[in-house]
């Protein structure tokens, strides 16, 4: 007998969960407040990577003279660029709608709130609708954080949402927050012609990421003319005569930065506003997350939480995996979330990607480890792409040779990290990767050589014994 399941939210966690539930024979209703695909597909990772790709292309054209190719008169039509981006979003979100329909998943557009532990009320444009359920999956995602004095009005102060639909390229963009969203968008705007200043409260860019990789990105920022102000706090702003003056404080010293546009990217918080969780016997913690077990159940056993609201890391692919786990459990399968690692990708210039433990984390855990690195400067394929910055680093258990972490910065590492994630998930050793034949000439050879470097046996770099 199929169970009646309601999924609240149609982002990467929710719609994946709904489709899998339908594949497993359940009767499914999805409630979505705004748009199918959620933040990621509509105002997050998909449109941002599309615009980032445009910025990369403009930059590549400028550098093509080194290959003997001269391109003159490159212009960016912002309106067409935004329309192109919107077209990609439309195809993907439309595809999700078709998939849900083909799997006979009902979609209710509206705002859900709990009436009790078995009932939801949904506010739709046609009035309130009541939905009863055997199981419910909360997949409501997250929203941008606002800091005092910088309300995201998408006019003077953009959130990432506003930054993805510009009317024009600002002359000078001030980015508040040097995390991955701030740097991705800041670099994109720099490549499209804007002057960019990044304000970061901590001592360096990309706090929490592998520092050797971050150093490469920081050097690249300087080279491309992005000003990174560390240990700097935004204190407020004034707008006069079409110019915006941002008040800042760097190591206790006050100053100002004049710009045309502010972009605030200081993080995201789980979204649960209006759900009335208390009526279902639930409450979020101090950071806004719902506690879940390994089967994605909340403390109310027939109510599940997946995606950003279920805890860190707040990544689309982590949410999708959690959605698959919850769907399997609801369908009666003995499934748990037991991923050994979750890869992270950052579309800076050069790109960064990481999975597993860093060296610092190994030290904190008291683990004996070894590390090997291979630079893209020694890669023939990287040279042909004119992208030789960066490296691949592999960290292994010193006793077992099992791979504990892989960290990359350089060309297309957001694609290369998949091999590293698979290696860790399967318990592979550095020797396993080193003994695997990698096609030549390709970028993944750097993964093989880094594995060899763990044991001082890399062929295409000299390692002192």
N, C-alpha and C positions, 0 to 999 in steps of 0.2 A: 504494500500500500504506500503510494508516494506521500511524502510529507509536504505540507504547505509551508513554504519558506519565503520570507520577505528579506530582501537585501536593501539596506539603506545606503545609497550612493552608487554611482555608476562610473567611478574612476577605475584605474588599473587593478585595484584590489576588488572592487565590487562587481564590475562587469565580468571579470575572469571567473570569480566565484559563482556568479549567476549562470554563466554558460556551462561550467563544469557540473553544477547542480542539475541542470536540465539534461546534460549528457548522462548523468547517473539516475535519471528517471524521476526527479523530484518536480513538484509543481512550484514554479518560481514567479515572484513579482519583484521587480526592481523599482524603487522609489528614488527619483533623482530631482534635486532641487533646481538645478540650473541647466546643465548640458551633459549629454552622454560623452564619456571619455574623461570627465573630471578635469582637474587642474592640469595634469600632465599633458594630455592631448590638446587641450584648448588654450591654456595660458601658461604652460610650463615647458617641459622638456622637448616636446615636438616642435612648437613654433620657435623656441630659442635655438635649437640646433639647426633649424632651417635658416634663420637669420645669421647665425654664426657661420654656416657654410657660405652664405653670400659674402660675408666679410672676408673669409679666407680666400674666396675666389678673387675679390678685388685686390687683395694683398698679393696673391700669386701673379696676377697680371702685371703688377708693378715691378715684381722681381724677375719677370720672364726674360728681361734683356740679357741676363747672365747665360741664358740658353741660346741667345741669338735671336730671340723673338721680341720685337718692339711693338707695344700696343699703345696707341695714342688716343687721347680724348675719351677716357673712361668716365662715364657719368653714372650716378646712382639715382634712379627714379624711385623715390621713397614710396610713392603711392602704389606703383606696380610691384615693388618689392613686398609690401604688406599684403597686397592682393594675392601674390604668388604664395606667400606663407599661409594665408587664409585658405587658399585652394587645397594645400596639403592637409591642413587641419580638417577641412570639410570632407575630404575623401576618407580620412581615417575615422572620424566620428560617424559619418554616414555608414561606413562599413560595420561599425559596432552595432548600429541600429539594425542593419540587415541580419547580422549574426544573431542578435537577440530574438528578432522576429522568426528567423529560420529555426531556432531552437525552442520556439513557442514560449518564450519568456515575456510575460506581460510587463509593460513599462508604464508607470504612473508618474507624470511630471508634477512635482509638488514638494512641499515641506513637511517632513514626517515628525511626529512627536508621539511618545509613548502615552497610552491611556492607562495600561497596566502591563503585567508581565506576558500577556498573550494578545495584546491589541495595540494597534497604531491608529492614530488619526492623521490623515494627510490633507493638508490645505492645498487645494488645486485652484486653478482659475475658474473652475465650475462649482466651487464650494468644497466643503469638507467631505472626505471619503474615509470610511472605516475599513481597516484590514486586520483580519485575525490570522494568527500564524501558529504553527507548531514550533518553528525555529525562526530566529531572526539573526541576521548578520549586519553588524554596524560597520560601515566602510565609508565614513564621512570625510576622510582626508584631513587637510590642514589649510591654514590661511596665513598670509604674511603677517609678521609681527610689526607693530608700530612702536616707535620710540617717542618719548615726550618732545613736543615741539615740531614733529615731522609727521603730520597726519597724511596718510596716503590718499590724496585727493585726485591723483592721476592727472593733475595739472602742474602745479608748482613742484609737487613731490610725487614721483612715480613709485609704484611698487613694481615688481617684475612684470605684472600684468600690463601696466601702462607702458613700460619700456618695450613691450613686444608689439605695440601698435602706434608707432610714432607718426606724427604728421610731417616731421622733418628731422634731419640729423642736427642735434644741438651743437652750437659752436664749442661750448665747454660743458662737460658733464661731470658733476661731482657724485661719486658713488659712496654711500655710507655702508660700510661693511665689506671686508676683503675676503669673505668666504667664497665658496665655489660659484654661487649665483652672481654675486657682485663682480667677480673677476671675469666670468664667462661673458656677461653682458657688457662690462666695461671694455674688455678687449674687442668685442664685436663692434662697439661704437667707435673705438679708436681706429679700427681697420676701415670703417666706413667714413672716416674723416674727422671725427670729433677729437677735441682735446679732452683728456680724461684725468681726473684726480680721484684716487681711492683713499678713503679714510678708514683705517683699521685700528680698533681699540687695543689689540694685542701687539706683541713684539714683532710679528711677521704675518705675511699673507697666509691664507688657507690654514688657520689654526686647527690642530688635531691631525693634520696630514703628515706623511712621511717627509721629514725635513730635508733630506738630500734632494728629493724630487722638487720640493717647494723652492729650494735655492735656484734651481734651473729656471723655474717659472719667474721668480723674482728678477733674475738677470734679464730674462726676455722682456719683462715689463719695462725695465729701464731702457733696453735697446729700442723698443718701439715707441718710447716717449710717454708711457703711462706713469704718472707721478703717484707713488705709493707712500702715504703718510702713516707710519705706524705709531702705536701708543697715542693715538689721536681720537678725541671724542667730539662728535657734532653736538653743539649746544643750542642751536636755534638758527633762524634765518630771517632775512628781511627782503622784501621785493619792492624795488623802486625803478621806475622808468624802463621797464623791460629787462632789468638786470636783477639777479638774485645774489645776495651776499650771505654766505654761510659762516656762522660763528663757530670756531673750533678751539680746542684746547689740546696742546701737544706737550706731554710731560709737565703739565701744570702751567704752561705758557699760553696765554690767549692770543688768537690772531683771527684773520678772516680769509675766506677764499671767494672770489667773485666768479659766478658761473651763469649759464643760461638755463640749466636744468639740474634737478636733484633726483637721484635714484636711491631709494632706501631698500637695502637688502640685508637686514640684520637677523634673518632667520624666519622660521615658520613655527606655528603652534597648532596642536590638534584642534579640530573643529567639532564642537558638540553643542553649539548654541541652539536653543529651541527644541532639543530632543526630549527634554524633561525626563532625563535618565532616572531621577529619583522615583518616578512612578513605576519604574521597572525594578526598583531595588538596587540601582547602580549609582556609582559616583566616580568621577575622575580623580586622579591624584593631584598633587600640587603642581605638576607640570602639564596637566590636562590629558594624561593618558588613562586608558582603561586597562586594568590588570587582566592578563589572560594566562591560561596554562599552555602546555605544549600542543594542545588540540585546538587552540584559539578560543576556548570557552572563557567567558567571564565568570564571576561568582554565581551568576544565574545560569545554570548549566545549559539551557536551551537558547541562550543569547550569546552570540559570538562577536568578536571584534577583530578586524583585520586592517592592515595598512597603517597609515600614519597615526591613527588614534590608538593603535595597539602597541606603540613604543618605537624606540630607535632600532636601527637607522630608518629615517623617514625617506625611503626610496621606493620608487614605483615597482621595481622588480621584486623587492622584498615583499611588498604588499600583494602582488600577484601570487607569489608562492604561498603566502598565508591564506589567500582566498581559496586556492586549490586544496589546502589542508582542511580548512573549515568545511568545504563542500564534501570532501571524502568522509569526514567524521559524521556529518549530518546524514549522509547516505548509508551509514552503518559500517564503514570501513575502519580498520584499526590503523589510523594514520596519525602521525605527529609531525610537528615542525622540528626537524633535527638537522637543519643545514649546518655544515661545518664552517661555512664562510659566506659572506655576502660581498660581491665585488662592488667597488665604487668607481665611477668614471667622471672626469671633470674635463669639460671642453674648453680649456684655456689654450694658450698658444706658447709653447707646445702643449699637447694634451697630457693629462695625468690619469693614471689608473692604479688602483691598489686592491689587494685582496689578502685577507689573513693578517698575521701579526707583523708589526714593525719591529725594528731592533730595540727601540725604547720599551715597547711592550714586553718583549722577551726578557729584557733586563729586569723590568718590574716584577715579572712572574718568576724570576730566578732560573730561567731556562738557559742551558748551555746551547749556544747556536753558532752556526757558521754562515757567512754570507759571500756571495759572488756576484759581480756586476759585469755587464758588457755594454760598452758605449755604442750609440748609433753612429758615431763618427767613424767606426770601423766597419759599418754595414754598407755594402755596395748598393743595395736597394735604397737605403736612406740617402746616399749620395745622389743617386739618380733622381730622387724626389726633391733634392736641395733642402732636406730637413734632417740635419745631422746632430741637432741638439738632443741631449738626454741620454738615457740608459735604461737597461732592465736590471733589476736587483732581485736575487732570489735568496731567501733566508731559510735555513734548514736546521733541524735538530742535529746537534753535533754528534750524538750517539747513533741515531737511527737513520740519518740522512733524509728523513721525511720532510717534505716542504711545509714550512710553517707560514710563510708569507711571500708575496711577490709584489713589487712596487716598480712602476714604470713611468717614465716621462719621455715624450718624444712623439714621432710621427705615428698616427693611427693606433696608439696604445689603448684607446677605448675599445678597439676591436680585438687587440692581442690579448687582453686580460682574460678572455673567455677560456683560453687554454690553461692559464694559471689557476682559475677557479675550478676547472675540471680536475686538474692535477691534485689540488688540495682536497677536494670532495672525495676523490678515489684513493687518497692516502699514498699518492705517488712520491717517490724519492727524487732527488736531483739526478741520480744516476738513471732513473727511468726516463726522465725528460732528455738527458744528454744522449742516451742510446737510441732515442726515437729520431728517425730520419726526417729532417725538415727540408722542404723544397727550397731550391736555390734558383735565382736570387729573390729572397723574400724578407720581409721584416721579422717574421717569427723565428728566423734563424738566431736572432738576438736572445730569444728565450733559451734555446738550446745551448748557445755559447755561455750564457750566464750560469746555466746549470753546470757546465764544464768548469767554469771559473770558481765555483764553490770548492772544487778540489784542486784548484791551481792548474787546470788542464785546458783552458780555453786556447784554441788554435790561432785565432785571428787578432789576439792582443798578447803582449808580452807580460807575463806575471813573474815577478821575482820570487824565488823560492825562499 
